[in-house]
Amino acid sequence: MPNSRKKALAAHRRRLKRGGYVRLEVRVRKEDAPLMRGLAQALADPVRGAEARALLRQHFMARAARGLKALLASAPLEGIDLDRPRDAGRAVEL
């Protein structure tokens, strides 16, 4: 590759980086390629980008991990007997 072409490519990549873009390579099935291209176009479009991101986050992002206390507080515990009888164990002769 000629030196001038290398410089032009490096300058192009710097401009993209300053704009907040990153280069990404994905491997998909042949039939999914048009879908992925459409997704990339929707994300790049200022009008459709916010809606596309919201839909993707809603469907594919992992739920935030909750602590045990929050999990127990949200559990439906009505009608469940949580009291256990005290058991001192068996008598043992020493």
C-alpha positions in Angstrom: 0.0 0.0 0.0 1.5 3.4 -0.9 2.5 5.7 1.9 -0.1 8.4 0.9 -2.9 5.8 1.0 -1.7 4.7 4.5 -1.8 8.3 5.7 -5.3 8.9 4.3 -6.6 5.8 5.9 -5.0 6.7 9.3 -6.6 10.2 9.0 -10.0 8.7 8.2 -9.8 6.4 11.1 -8.8 9.2 13.5 -11.8 11.3 12.3 -14.1 8.3 12.9 -12.6 7.8 16.4 -13.1 11.5 17.3 -16.7 11.1 16.2 -17.2 8.3 18.6 -17.3 5.5 16.0 -15.5 2.2 16.3 -14.8 -0.4 13.7 -16.6 -3.7 14.4 -16.5 -7.0 12.6 -19.2 -9.6 13.1 -19.9 -12.9 11.5 -23.4 -13.8 10.7 -25.2 -16.2 8.5 -25.7 -15.2 4.9 -29.4 -14.8 5.3 -28.9 -12.5 8.3 -26.5 -10.1 6.6 -29.2 -7.8 5.2 -30.8 -7.7 8.7 -27.5 -6.7 10.3 -26.9 -4.0 7.6 -30.4 -2.6 8.2 -29.7 -2.6 11.9 -26.4 -0.7 11.4 -28.2 1.8 9.2 -31.0 2.3 11.8 -28.4 2.9 14.5 -26.5 5.4 12.4 -29.7 7.3 11.5 -30.3 10.2 13.9 -34.1 9.9 13.5 -34.4 6.1 14.1 -31.3 5.5 16.2 -32.8 6.3 19.6 -35.8 4.0 19.0 -33.6 1.2 17.7 -31.3 1.4 20.7 -34.2 1.4 23.1 -35.7 -1.7 21.5 -32.4 -3.5 21.5 -31.7 -2.7 25.1 -35.2 -3.8 26.1 -34.9 -7.2 24.4 -31.2 -8.1 24.7 -29.5 -6.3 27.6 -29.0 -8.3 30.8 -31.2 -7.3 33.7 -29.4 -5.5 36.4 -28.4 -7.8 39.2 -30.4 -7.3 42.4 -29.3 -8.1 45.9 -30.8 -10.8 48.1 -32.7 -8.3 50.1 -34.4 -6.8 47.1 -35.2 -10.2 45.7 -36.8 -11.3 49.0 -38.8 -8.1 49.2 -40.3 -8.6 45.8 -41.1 -12.3 46.3 -44.8 -13.2 46.8 -44.6 -14.7 50.3 -48.3 -14.4 51.3 -49.7 -17.6 52.7 -46.3 -19.2 53.2 -45.4 -20.3 56.7 -41.8 -19.2 57.3 -41.7 -20.2 61.0 -39.7 -23.3 61.8 -40.0 -25.2 65.1 -36.9 -25.0 67.2 -35.0 -28.3 67.2 -32.3 -28.6 69.8 -31.1 -31.8 68.2 -30.9 -35.2 69.9 -29.6 -35.8 73.4 -26.0 -37.1 73.4 -24.2 -38.6 76.3 -20.6 -37.6 76.7 
